[in-house]
Amino acid sequence: MNKRLEELPKLAEEAKKESKKYFLNLKKRTPKNLDYVMQELHDAEFKKTDCLSCGNCCKTTSPIFTEKDVERIAKHLKMKVANFESQYLERDDDDFMVLKSAPCTFFDENDNTCFIYDVRPKACSEYPHTNRKKFIQLTDLTLSNTEVCPAAYSIVEELKKRLPLVSKVKKRRS
């Protein structure tokens, strides 16, 4: 997994332009079965991917914390919401509540586990969001996630093979 993680930024960068173009075309002609295909690709990838052998998302990025997430986690930690927010969270440029630091405060780097796994933020439980309904709305996020998550990268590369977009070229009559 370490070798795969080392190669991921380069692989994702090399594929980014093609993937961005692919997603733009996919938005123009979204197949009716896209969510179904994404669910299949997601399930197949996570049958062979163990997040505990990676943990790159927890090491490098912060999830968005909803109000419900904050309330649930603060209660679990027996903290007041205000204290939890001031100790762990800040508002990002888009005005979302995110962690003040990376790696995640609740991440155990010894075994890639989460101290608050049972009450983790919704964004963590749904990561990398490749099996969500209305996937077409998440293509920008997915593109970003390919730089962090080897599984997301593999899923996108497999999607491009599974649903190749063929541009219709009008033939000129001579």
Backbone as a chain_set.jsonl record, in Angstrom:
{"seq": "MNKRLEELPKLAEEAKKESKKYFLNLKKRTPKNLDYVMQELHDAEFKKTDCLSCGNCCKTTSPIFTEKDVERIAKHLKMKVANFESQYLERDDDDFMVLKSAPCTFFDENDNTCFIYDVRPKACSEYPHTNRKKFIQLTDLTLSNTEVCPAAYSIVEELKKRLPLVSKVKKRRS", "coords": {"N": [[0.828, -1.204, 0.0], [2.004, 1.238, 0.718], [3.725, 1.861, -1.443], [1.845, 2.232, -3.449], [0.512, 4.464, -2.431], [2.564, 6.338, -2.527], [2.885, 6.607, -5.264], [0.437, 7.595, -6.031], [-0.162, 10.54, -6.053], [1.224, 11.376, -8.388], [0.135, 9.686, -10.378], [-2.583, 10.467, -10.224], [-2.389, 13.154, -10.924], [-1.45, 12.932, -13.552], [-3.677, 11.761, -14.734], [-5.629, 13.622, -14.323], [-6.422, 15.753, -16.142], [-7.577, 14.325, -18.266], [-9.575, 12.96, -16.838], [-11.098, 15.086, -15.866], [-12.099, 16.156, -18.237], [-13.517, 13.906, -19.073], [-15.508, 13.764, -17.047], [-16.826, 16.199, -17.512], [-17.953, 15.7, -20.034], [-19.508, 13.529, -19.292], [-21.373, 14.744, -17.676], [-22.801, 16.138, -19.582], [-23.982, 14.117, -21.021], [-25.381, 12.142, -19.258], [-25.522, 8.847, -18.326], [-28.421, 6.869, -17.666], [-28.031, 4.774, -15.945], [-25.896, 5.419, -14.321], [-25.554, 5.793, -11.475], [-26.026, 3.206, -10.584], [-23.941, 1.794, -11.862], [-21.771, 3.06, -10.646], [-22.175, 2.242, -7.995], [-21.727, -0.508, -8.254], [-18.991, -0.489, -9.086], [-17.822, 0.74, -6.882], [-18.457, -1.107, -4.809], [-17.066, -3.393, -5.751], [-14.428, -2.445, -5.718], [-14.047, -1.93, -2.987], [-14.163, -4.461, -1.968], [-11.665, -5.403, -2.291], [-10.051, -3.497, -1.204], [-8.605, -2.308, 1.725], [-9.221, 0.002, 4.01], [-7.907, 0.411, 6.402], [-5.318, -0.229, 5.872], [-4.352, 1.943, 4.691], [-5.401, 4.829, 5.242], [-4.943, 7.379, 4.296], [-6.727, 9.483, 3.778], [-7.437, 10.36, 6.335], [-4.993, 11.173, 7.22], [-4.347, 13.358, 5.667], [-6.465, 15.124, 4.957], [-9.408, 17.018, 5.959], [-12.623, 16.182, 7.13], [-15.866, 17.629, 6.472], [-17.687, 18.976, 9.097], [-20.902, 18.587, 10.178], [-23.616, 20.26, 11.931], [-25.039, 18.304, 13.344], [-23.104, 16.279, 13.425], [-21.165, 17.483, 15.06], [-22.588, 17.845, 17.463], [-23.161, 15.141, 18.123], [-20.568, 13.991, 18.348], [-19.388, 15.61, 20.313], [-21.038, 15.008, 22.482], [-20.433, 12.284, 22.758], [-17.767, 12.513, 23.529], [-18.15, 13.657, 25.921], [-18.262, 16.456, 26.129], [-18.942, 19.981, 26.003], [-20.636, 21.449, 23.259], [-19.659, 23.943, 22.341], [-17.101, 23.962, 23.475], [-15.954, 21.735, 22.233], [-15.969, 22.612, 19.563], [-14.281, 24.9, 19.745], [-11.897, 23.743, 20.551], [-11.229, 21.826, 18.552], [-12.142, 22.54, 15.952], [-12.452, 24.726, 13.028], [-13.526, 27.365, 10.829], [-13.514, 26.987, 7.338], [-12.405, 28.37, 4.147], [-14.731, 28.235, 2.663], [-16.639, 28.489, 4.523], [-17.227, 26.2, 5.988], [-17.273, 23.893, 8.73], [-14.324, 22.515, 9.802], [-11.53, 20.384, 10.675], [-8.893, 21.713, 12.716], [-6.349, 20.857, 12.244], [-4.16, 18.568, 10.463], [-2.62, 15.387, 10.574], [-5.896, 13.946, 11.195], [-7.239, 14.657, 14.358], [-8.409, 12.587, 15.724], [-7.36, 10.292, 14.77], [-5.498, 7.332, 14.849], [-2.305, 6.82, 14.235], [-0.768, 4.562, 14.531], [-2.198, 2.245, 13.943], [-3.968, 3.019, 12.021], [-6.604, 3.525, 12.797], [-9.7, 4.934, 14.066], [-10.48, 6.993, 16.763], [-13.034, 7.822, 17.3], [-14.734, 6.32, 15.783], [-17.334, 5.072, 15.781], [-19.009, 7.253, 16.025], [-18.255, 8.989, 14.1], [-17.865, 11.761, 11.744], [-20.406, 12.315, 9.243], [-19.387, 12.774, 6.694], [-17.024, 11.326, 6.795], [-17.932, 8.687, 7.097], [-19.135, 8.305, 4.658], [-17.122, 8.576, 2.828], [-15.177, 7.48, 0.031], [-17.268, 8.774, -1.257], [-18.119, 7.634, -3.627], [-20.214, 5.945, -4.025], [-22.573, 7.22, -3.781], [-25.944, 8.391, -4.281], [-27.063, 10.209, -7.142], [-24.544, 10.68, -8.221], [-23.373, 12.156, -10.256], [-23.421, 14.778, -9.451], [-21.276, 14.963, -7.824], [-18.827, 14.965, -9.067], [-16.657, 16.805, -9.157], [-15.721, 16.773, -6.519], [-15.059, 14.065, -6.392], [-12.998, 13.943, -8.254], [-11.048, 15.442, -6.885], [-10.737, 13.712, -4.721], [-9.438, 11.56, -5.905], [-6.811, 12.173, -5.752], [-6.126, 11.679, -3.19], [-7.215, 9.282, -2.265], [-6.563, 5.99, -2.981], [-8.478, 4.086, -3.729], [-10.613, 5.621, -4.748], [-9.337, 6.706, -6.97], [-8.876, 4.338, -8.482], [-11.525, 3.531, -8.931], [-12.525, 5.631, -10.535], [-10.86, 5.38, -12.769], [-11.649, 2.852, -13.629], [-14.324, 3.38, -14.178], [-14.093, 4.984, -16.446], [-13.287, 3.096, -18.272], [-15.43, 1.353, -18.222], [-17.678, 2.856, -18.92], [-17.157, 4.194, -21.563], [-16.867, 7.311, -23.173], [-17.931, 8.232, -26.202], [-17.325, 10.546, -28.549], [-19.481, 11.966, -30.878], [-18.707, 12.223, -34.124], [-19.364, 14.148, -36.826], [-19.624, 13.021, -40.056], [-18.286, 14.257, -43.022], [-19.773, 14.755, -46.105], [-18.486, 13.978, -49.176]], "CA": [[0.0, 0.0, 0.0], [2.861, 2.428, 0.77], [4.186, 2.173, -2.795], [0.671, 2.745, -4.153], [0.279, 5.818, -1.924], [3.637, 7.194, -3.037], [2.646, 6.824, -6.694], [-0.892, 8.172, -6.256], [-0.211, 11.938, -6.517], [1.687, 11.462, -9.776], [-0.882, 9.039, -11.217], [-3.787, 11.308, -10.224], [-2.073, 14.365, -11.683], [-1.386, 12.543, -14.965], [-5.03, 11.425, -15.196], [-6.566, 14.692, -13.958], [-6.961, 16.46, -17.302], [-8.461, 13.379, -18.957], [-10.728, 12.696, -15.966], [-11.916, 16.302, -15.837], [-12.791, 16.183, -19.527], [-14.461, 12.796, -19.027], [-16.642, 14.146, -16.206], [-17.584, 17.257, -18.207], [-18.765, 15.017, -21.049], [-20.47, 12.683, -18.584], [-22.452, 15.636, -17.23], [-23.606, 16.48, -20.755], [-24.712, 12.905, -21.437], [-25.355, 11.262, -18.095], [-26.277, 7.601, -18.51], [-29.443, 6.638, -16.642], [-27.571, 3.75, -15.004], [-24.627, 5.841, -13.731], [-25.496, 5.501, -10.04], [-25.936, 1.744, -10.471], [-22.57, 1.43, -12.254], [-20.873, 3.539, -9.59], [-22.349, 1.367, -6.833], [-21.011, -1.751, -8.578], [-17.552, -0.229, -9.069], [-17.485, 1.01, -5.479], [-18.5, -2.378, -4.071], [-15.976, -4.247, -6.231], [-13.15, -1.889, -5.242], [-13.898, -2.068, -1.539], [-13.968, -5.87, -1.621], [-10.225, -5.657, -2.318], [-9.343, -2.384, -0.563], [-8.746, -2.202, 3.172], [-8.892, 1.378, 4.399], [-6.982, 0.388, 7.537], [-3.941, -0.348, 5.382], [-4.047, 3.207, 4.033], [-5.652, 5.949, 6.139], [-4.443, 8.624, 3.722], [-7.727, 10.546, 3.927], [-7.339, 10.867, 7.708], [-3.668, 11.772, 7.386], [-4.101, 14.527, 4.825], [-7.6, 16.021, 4.735], [-10.398, 17.105, 7.023], [-14.012, 16.127, 6.685], [-16.742, 18.718, 6.886], [-18.481, 18.602, 10.269], [-22.227, 19.198, 10.242], [-24.057, 20.53, 13.311], [-25.368, 17.014, 13.959], [-21.833, 15.607, 13.71], [-20.543, 18.156, 16.203], [-23.372, 17.507, 18.661], [-22.98, 13.714, 18.399], [-19.194, 13.722, 18.772], [-19.196, 16.294, 21.599], [-21.737, 14.197, 23.491], [-19.624, 11.071, 22.926], [-16.548, 12.887, 24.255], [-18.605, 14.305, 27.157], [-17.839, 17.847, 26.044], [-19.927, 20.933, 25.513], [-20.461, 21.709, 21.833], [-18.785, 25.114, 22.175], [-15.73, 23.563, 23.818], [-15.491, 20.856, 21.159], [-15.697, 23.456, 18.396], [-13.111, 25.761, 19.948], [-10.689, 22.92, 20.686], [-10.888, 21.011, 17.387], [-12.646, 22.961, 14.644], [-12.38, 26.086, 12.524], [-14.263, 27.564, 9.576], [-12.617, 27.095, 6.189], [-12.699, 29.471, 3.216], [-16.105, 28.081, 2.191], [-17.458, 28.614, 5.732], [-17.547, 24.88, 6.54], [-16.527, 23.517, 9.93], [-13.324, 21.486, 9.51], [-10.515, 20.248, 11.717], [-7.838, 22.725, 12.722], [-5.062, 20.299, 11.831], [-4.059, 17.234, 9.87], [-3.676, 14.398, 10.441], [-7.078, 14.079, 12.039], [-7.019, 14.562, 15.8], [-8.971, 11.338, 16.24], [-6.733, 9.234, 13.981], [-4.37, 6.645, 15.481], [-1.369, 6.492, 13.157], [-0.158, 3.248, 14.766], [-2.958, 1.185, 13.272], [-4.904, 3.663, 11.09], [-7.977, 3.456, 13.293], [-10.318, 6.191, 14.487], [-10.924, 6.954, 18.159], [-14.469, 8.139, 17.371], [-15.285, 5.652, 14.597], [-18.78, 4.829, 15.885], [-19.743, 8.524, 15.963], [-17.489, 9.831, 13.167], [-18.69, 12.623, 10.884], [-21.072, 11.703, 8.086], [-18.458, 12.857, 5.562], [-16.068, 10.212, 6.936], [-18.602, 7.405, 6.86], [-19.5, 8.21, 3.238], [-15.924, 8.748, 2.007], [-14.877, 8.622, -0.836], [-18.502, 9.286, -1.883], [-18.271, 7.064, -4.973], [-21.424, 5.124, -4.102], [-23.714, 8.061, -3.436], [-26.939, 8.665, -5.312], [-26.809, 11.456, -7.873], [-23.086, 10.776, -8.291], [-22.978, 13.166, -11.241], [-23.26, 16.043, -8.733], [-20.079, 14.887, -6.979], [-17.646, 14.674, -9.878], [-15.53, 17.659, -8.762], [-15.229, 16.199, -5.265], [-14.437, 12.781, -6.719], [-11.729, 14.25, -8.904], [-10.129, 15.794, -5.793], [-10.489, 12.524, -3.904], [-8.506, 10.643, -6.586], [-5.463, 12.563, -5.352], [-5.951, 11.285, -1.788], [-7.715, 7.925, -2.022], [-6.267, 5.048, -4.062], [-9.715, 3.425, -4.164], [-11.334, 6.577, -5.604], [-8.586, 6.747, -8.231], [-9.165, 3.1, -9.21], [-12.935, 3.544, -9.33], [-12.67, 6.557, -11.668], [-10.199, 4.781, -13.932], [-12.5, 1.746, -14.065], [-15.519, 3.989, -14.757], [-13.758, 5.435, -17.799], [-13.255, 1.889, -19.119], [-16.76, 0.742, -18.215], [-18.595, 3.728, -19.665], [-16.368, 5.107, -22.39], [-17.662, 8.33, -23.853], [-17.518, 8.36, -27.596], [-17.897, 11.766, -29.114], [-20.011, 11.736, -32.219], [-18.075, 13.073, -35.129], [-20.175, 14.16, -38.05], [-18.825, 12.76, -41.247], [-18.575, 15.143, -44.149], [-20.025, 14.084, -47.394], [-17.622, 14.548, -50.215]], "C": [[0.865, 1.258, 0.0], [3.336, 2.847, -0.612], [3.039, 2.805, -3.601], [0.37, 4.187, -3.724], [1.328, 6.797, -2.428], [3.396, 7.56, -4.497], [1.367, 7.605, -6.975], [-0.883, 9.634, -6.71], [0.198, 12.085, -7.984], [0.647, 10.867, -10.729], [-2.131, 9.921, -11.35], [-3.559, 12.572, -11.048], [-2.046, 14.07, -13.175], [-2.782, 12.298, -15.543], [-6.018, 12.58, -15.039], [-7.207, 15.37, -15.165], [-7.965, 15.574, -18.05], [-9.732, 13.132, -18.138], [-11.665, 13.887, -15.914], [-12.743, 16.407, -17.12], [-13.868, 15.085, -19.577], [-15.711, 13.189, -18.233], [-17.474, 15.265, -16.837], [-18.496, 16.643, -19.27], [-19.838, 14.146, -20.412], [-21.654, 13.522, -18.088], [-23.374, 16.009, -18.386], [-24.488, 15.322, -21.189], [-24.66, 11.879, -20.318], [-26.178, 10.007, -18.355], [-27.255, 7.398, -17.36], [-28.957, 5.662, -15.572], [-26.275, 4.145, -14.278], [-24.529, 5.488, -12.248], [-25.346, 3.994, -9.795], [-24.51, 1.277, -10.78], [-21.589, 1.856, -11.167], [-20.969, 2.667, -8.344], [-21.597, 0.05, -7.057], [-19.502, -1.571, -8.498], [-17.052, -0.005, -7.646], [-17.416, -0.301, -4.691], [-17.348, -3.294, -4.468], [-14.627, -3.75, -5.702], [-12.969, -2.119, -3.746], [-13.941, -3.517, -1.056], [-12.475, -6.184, -1.55], [-9.404, -4.558, -1.643], [-9.655, -2.35, 0.921], [-8.291, -0.818, 3.602], [-7.895, 1.426, 5.561], [-5.53, 0.201, 7.099], [-3.48, 0.958, 4.738], [-4.174, 4.384, 5.002], [-5.229, 7.305, 5.591], [-5.428, 9.774, 3.857], [-7.618, 11.182, 5.319], [-6.009, 11.572, 7.959], [-3.553, 13.127, 6.711], [-5.247, 15.525, 4.696], [-8.527, 16.058, 5.945], [-11.779, 16.933, 6.434], [-14.715, 17.422, 7.065], [-17.574, 18.187, 8.048], [-19.807, 19.337, 10.22], [-22.556, 19.496, 11.702], [-24.358, 19.228, 14.044], [-24.107, 16.243, 14.314], [-21.214, 16.169, 14.984], [-21.263, 17.784, 17.494], [-23.142, 16.054, 19.081], [-21.589, 13.428, 18.97], [-18.91, 14.382, 20.125], [-19.842, 15.493, 22.727], [-20.928, 12.937, 23.796], [-18.369, 11.349, 23.758], [-16.847, 13.567, 25.592], [-18.08, 15.745, 27.248], [-19.026, 18.715, 25.666], [-19.595, 21.214, 24.056], [-19.484, 22.856, 21.61], [-17.327, 24.764, 22.462], [-15.143, 22.661, 22.743], [-15.096, 21.685, 19.939], [-14.429, 24.283, 18.595], [-11.816, 24.951, 20.034], [-10.264, 22.274, 19.364], [-11.193, 21.623, 16.017], [-12.385, 24.427, 14.316], [-13.21, 26.162, 11.254], [-13.258, 27.706, 8.449], [-13.06, 28.248, 5.286], [-14.125, 29.428, 2.681], [-17.115, 28.134, 3.339], [-17.959, 27.268, 6.269], [-16.718, 24.651, 7.797], [-15.612, 22.339, 9.569], [-12.335, 21.424, 10.678], [-9.452, 21.329, 11.588], [-6.529, 22.181, 12.16], [-5.209, 18.944, 11.158], [-2.718, 16.663, 10.317], [-4.818, 14.639, 11.434], [-6.706, 13.822, 13.504], [-7.431, 13.199, 16.349], [-8.397, 10.102, 15.549], [-5.543, 8.658, 14.734], [-3.439, 6.156, 14.378], [-0.688, 5.136, 13.344], [-0.872, 2.138, 14.004], [-4.03, 1.717, 12.323], [-6.361, 3.534, 11.517], [-8.422, 4.836, 13.777], [-10.841, 6.038, 15.911], [-12.429, 7.179, 18.292], [-15.23, 7.456, 16.229], [-16.808, 5.496, 14.655], [-19.621, 6.102, 15.794], [-19.082, 9.497, 14.982], [-18.422, 10.688, 12.315], [-19.267, 11.859, 9.693], [-20.143, 11.699, 6.876], [-17.426, 11.732, 5.611], [-16.739, 8.882, 6.596], [-18.974, 7.213, 5.395], [-18.301, 8.293, 2.291], [-15.58, 7.452, 1.283], [-16.059, 9.082, -1.681], [-18.743, 8.728, -3.288], [-19.503, 6.176, -5.105], [-22.679, 5.914, -3.749], [-24.678, 8.205, -4.601], [-26.649, 10.034, -5.9], [-25.305, 11.734, -7.933], [-22.631, 11.915, -9.199], [-22.768, 14.537, -10.578], [-21.961, 16.104, -7.933], [-18.791, 14.694, -7.775], [-16.443, 15.546, -9.511], [-14.889, 17.134, -7.474], [-14.492, 14.889, -5.534], [-13.078, 12.983, -7.371], [-10.673, 14.625, -7.856], [-9.76, 14.569, -4.973], [-9.539, 11.529, -4.57], [-7.058, 10.962, -6.226], [-5.123, 12.079, -3.944], [-6.218, 9.795, -1.576], [-7.409, 6.998, -3.197], [-7.522, 4.344, -4.591], [-10.506, 4.345, -5.088], [-10.653, 6.669, -6.966], [-8.919, 5.524, -9.084], [-10.593, 3.061, -9.737], [-13.133, 4.449, -10.544], [-12.03, 5.971, -12.919], [-11.032, 3.624, -14.493], [-13.784, 2.268, -14.712], [-15.256, 4.408, -16.199], [-13.679, 4.259, -18.773], [-14.662, 1.332, -19.298], [-17.773, 1.539, -19.033], [-17.784, 4.707, -20.511], [-17.29, 6.086, -23.108], [-17.105, 8.5, -25.255], [-18.159, 9.617, -28.147], [-18.318, 11.476, -30.545], [-19.386, 12.746, -33.172], [-18.923, 12.994, -36.381], [-19.255, 13.967, -39.256], [-19.276, 13.712, -42.348], [-18.833, 14.309, -45.39], [-19.18, 14.77, -48.448], [-18.271, 14.413, -51.567]], "O": [[0.511, 2.246, -0.644], [3.354, 4.035, -0.933], [3.236, 3.777, -4.331], [0.018, 5.026, -4.553], [1.017, 7.951, -2.722], [3.669, 8.685, -4.917], [1.229, 8.21, -8.038], [-1.556, 9.948, -7.691], [-0.423, 12.841, -8.73], [0.32, 11.463, -11.754], [-2.665, 10.097, -12.445], [-4.445, 13.005, -11.786], [-2.554, 14.855, -13.976], [-3.033, 12.596, -16.711], [-7.127, 12.518, -15.569], [-8.426, 15.54, -15.196], [-9.053, 16.017, -18.416], [-10.833, 13.1, -18.687], [-12.885, 13.724, -15.917], [-13.935, 16.71, -17.082], [-14.979, 15.31, -20.058], [-16.834, 12.974, -18.689], [-18.698, 15.272, -16.707], [-19.663, 17.018, -19.39], [-20.949, 14.039, -20.932], [-22.795, 13.059, -18.084], [-24.579, 16.176, -18.198], [-25.605, 15.524, -21.666], [-23.971, 10.865, -20.426], [-27.386, 10.086, -18.579], [-26.947, 7.721, -16.212], [-29.412, 5.712, -14.43], [-25.623, 3.288, -13.682], [-23.517, 4.939, -11.813], [-24.618, 3.575, -8.896], [-23.943, 0.464, -10.048], [-20.684, 1.101, -10.81], [-19.955, 2.384, -7.706], [-20.915, -0.443, -6.159], [-18.806, -2.401, -7.911], [-15.994, -0.501, -7.26], [-16.436, -0.565, -3.994], [-16.721, -3.906, -3.603], [-13.787, -4.548, -5.287], [-11.878, -2.46, -3.29], [-13.773, -3.775, 0.136], [-12.06, -7.106, -0.847], [-8.185, -4.683, -1.525], [-10.818, -2.361, 1.326], [-7.1, -0.51, 3.558], [-7.128, 2.38, 5.683], [-4.612, 0.448, 7.881], [-2.338, 1.06, 4.29], [-3.172, 4.877, 5.52], [-5.161, 8.28, 6.34], [-5.017, 10.921, 4.032], [-7.699, 12.403, 5.456], [-5.916, 12.459, 8.808], [-2.75, 13.961, 7.13], [-5.005, 16.682, 4.352], [-8.43, 15.22, 6.842], [-12.079, 17.469, 5.367], [-14.217, 18.205, 7.874], [-18.101, 17.077, 7.986], [-19.84, 20.568, 10.222], [-21.857, 19.038, 12.606], [-23.989, 19.057, 15.206], [-24.034, 15.623, 15.376], [-20.794, 15.423, 15.869], [-20.629, 17.448, 18.495], [-22.95, 15.772, 20.264], [-21.454, 12.708, 19.96], [-18.266, 13.781, 20.985], [-19.255, 15.325, 23.796], [-20.759, 12.57, 24.958], [-17.962, 10.53, 24.581], [-15.938, 13.997, 26.303], [-17.544, 16.181, 28.267], [-19.998, 18.237, 25.081], [-18.429, 21.219, 23.662], [-18.58, 22.751, 20.78], [-16.426, 25.225, 21.762], [-13.975, 22.799, 22.38], [-14.029, 21.487, 19.358], [-13.591, 24.353, 17.695], [-10.756, 25.43, 19.631], [-9.069, 22.182, 19.081], [-10.563, 21.255, 15.025], [-12.134, 25.248, 15.198], [-13.556, 25.135, 10.67], [-12.277, 28.441, 8.567], [-13.974, 29.0, 5.623], [-14.673, 30.458, 2.289], [-18.299, 27.856, 3.147], [-18.997, 27.209, 6.927], [-15.599, 25.151, 7.915], [-16.075, 21.303, 9.091], [-12.315, 22.298, 11.545], [-9.152, 21.798, 10.49], [-5.698, 22.94, 11.662], [-6.236, 18.274, 11.271], [-1.752, 17.419, 10.427], [-4.703, 15.427, 12.373], [-5.96, 12.897, 13.825], [-6.86, 12.72, 17.329], [-8.902, 8.994, 15.731], [-4.68, 9.4, 15.204], [-3.749, 5.196, 13.673], [-0.089, 4.616, 12.402], [-0.243, 1.215, 13.488], [-4.896, 0.967, 11.874], [-7.251, 3.445, 10.671], [-7.625, 5.768, 13.879], [-11.549, 5.083, 16.227], [-13.033, 6.772, 19.285], [-16.252, 7.965, 15.768], [-17.493, 5.765, 13.668], [-20.818, 6.033, 15.514], [-19.332, 10.701, 15.039], [-19.608, 10.389, 12.178], [-18.682, 10.888, 9.212], [-20.114, 10.729, 6.117], [-17.001, 11.24, 4.565], [-16.167, 8.055, 5.886], [-19.113, 6.079, 4.937], [-18.45, 8.101, 1.085], [-15.687, 6.388, 1.893], [-15.866, 9.717, -2.718], [-19.508, 9.312, -4.056], [-19.8, 5.701, -6.202], [-23.724, 5.333, -3.454], [-24.278, 8.147, -5.764], [-26.069, 10.902, -5.247], [-24.855, 12.861, -7.726], [-21.617, 12.559, -8.933], [-22.016, 15.364, -11.094], [-21.587, 17.161, -7.425], [-17.771, 14.299, -7.211], [-15.31, 15.065, -9.552], [-13.665, 17.062, -7.362], [-13.428, 14.64, -4.968], [-12.123, 12.269, -7.067], [-9.532, 14.172, -7.937], [-8.607, 14.405, -4.575], [-8.899, 10.735, -3.881], [-6.178, 10.115, -6.38], [-3.955, 12.071, -3.555], [-5.527, 9.135, -0.8], [-7.936, 7.195, -4.291], [-7.605, 4.042, -5.782], [-11.019, 3.893, -6.112], [-11.324, 6.705, -7.997], [-9.211, 5.657, -10.273], [-10.838, 2.612, -10.856], [-13.835, 4.075, -11.483], [-12.598, 6.057, -14.008], [-11.105, 3.447, -15.709], [-14.281, 1.682, -15.674], [-16.101, 4.209, -17.072], [-13.97, 4.411, -19.96], [-15.037, 0.896, -20.386], [-18.608, 0.975, -19.739], [-17.73, 5.9, -20.213], [-18.362, 5.714, -23.587], [-15.946, 8.869, -25.445], [-19.383, 9.735, -28.203], [-17.603, 10.828, -31.31], [-19.535, 13.958, -33.019], [-19.167, 11.916, -36.923], [-18.255, 14.665, -39.428], [-20.467, 13.935, -42.568], [-18.177, 13.301, -45.651], [-19.179, 15.994, -48.575], [-17.698, 14.835, -52.572]]}, "num_chains": 1, "name": "protein.A"}
